[in-house]
Amino acid sequence: MRIQYKVDGGFAYFPGLHQPVTIEADELSPEEADKLERLIEAAGFFELPAVSPPPPGAADHFQYTISVTTPERSHTVRVTDPIGDHHVRALVDYLEEKTRESRAAP
Amino acid sequence: MHQQVGHRHSIFCILPPDVLLDIAQTGTEEEREAALNTLAADTTFRTLRAIRLAAPVAATAQAEAAVLGQKRRTIYDCKNRMPEPGDQVDQARAEGGPATGDSAVDEAFDGLGDTYDFYLDVLNRNSIDDQGMPLEGYAHYGRRYNNAFWDGQRMVFGDGDGVLLNRFTIAVDIMSHELTHGVTEKEAQLIYRNQSGALNESISDVLGSLVKQFKNGRQAAEDADWLIGEGLFVDPSHGKALRSMKDPGSAHERDRQPAHMRDYVNTVEDNGGVHINSGIPNKAFYLAATGIGGFADKATRIWYAALRDPRLKPNAKFVEFAQLTFVNAWNLFPEGREAEIVRNAWEQVGIEWGSQVGSETQRGERREIT
């Protein structure tokens, strides 16, 4: 399973502010891979609408684009802050953590 | 009668605003609280207009004068969570309350106040909706959250990650930028993508910068720094600010804003680059303001008039907005050089339109701009 995660937009937006992240589940530890799979399942990821638009009049919001690809299927979802669905929020928080780790790694 | 949310005192419902204000100032503690709740629950002049039918004119005028100029700010502390509308969030500071010592809370509170004062003083506008709408800010949103945003009804501020970016209340123009998105939504509903989105962004930067210049003692345009988000970078060697209206592309080492239409960025990122291409109309405003000279209230009034012009469509392109700034400059200042300066400013960033529009307008003919 591969997850691609990208953030854009925001008040401070400039190209390169956010770096896209790709996670290969088979490169994770079994615990991590399991945690990730459970987050994706809890979010009902493959049934989520492709685009969840921001509220009317919203501006400067982050836009999160998440793509999950397995041998059987693939799906891409775009959501904006504030993310109403707690499970999707948990998945984004996890991916944000991974982004910070990849930025901090030498 | 009143449309109220929250606490309701039935006897207070039927009292006119001037009586409520008197009670709010002189009643017992319980009476004061009840009167203030009743007044605060209605966020617009709609109730006053309805009461005007029954109340004496003098009382209504007194009530309206008391409400106009009265800020109603509330700052909430999200405590690093990400609450949604409807969630319970702790109030950190309310109107009339003392400084808390929490920088984000106090800066948000002051920034919203400075913005309100500017809108009232320079543009004669009473808050976001021009009807005294209460101003709500949500500080400490999320963890290490590198953003501030307007969610359609409230302003939200993150603390920054503390590595690349500082807290998003550190510069007054951030608060006024977000508040102005509310104004733009009320007036023009500029669609938040591509050119109309870049215009939407630019208007927030314009007003953001002007509130800063206003706060700096009504600085002359030629003396202002025209920087947006100054101090946001933790390491100043990354850059002094997020954006420069005077010199788009120069604010920090990864600033890619264009200053001319020839460098317009066609991208799918950032809703078509709304934070990138805003550099072009930003530069046009800077040129107009410095071309006119002095404190930039005239240029701001021209831009504000264009924003409120009924001919401004939600999907407006730069050139359509530019034409409206020109027409409104001429309407506001028919004897001066402002319209010519505005037109030149747009030309310098690569936005031009046929001379026919200009000459017809100058002859006083009404011409529909399509």
Interface residues (C-beta under 8 A of the other chain):
Chain A: D8 G9 G10 F11 A12 Y13 F14 P15 G16 L17 P54 P55 P56 G57 A58 A59 D60 H61 F62 Q63 D81 P82 I83 G84 R89 R100
Chain B: M82 P83 E84 P85 R144 N146 N147 A148 F149 W150 D151 G152 Q153 V156 L165 F168 I174 H177 E178 H181 G182 E185 Q189 Y192 N200 E201 S204 G229 L232 L242 H252 R254 D255 R256 E269 D270 N271 H275 I276
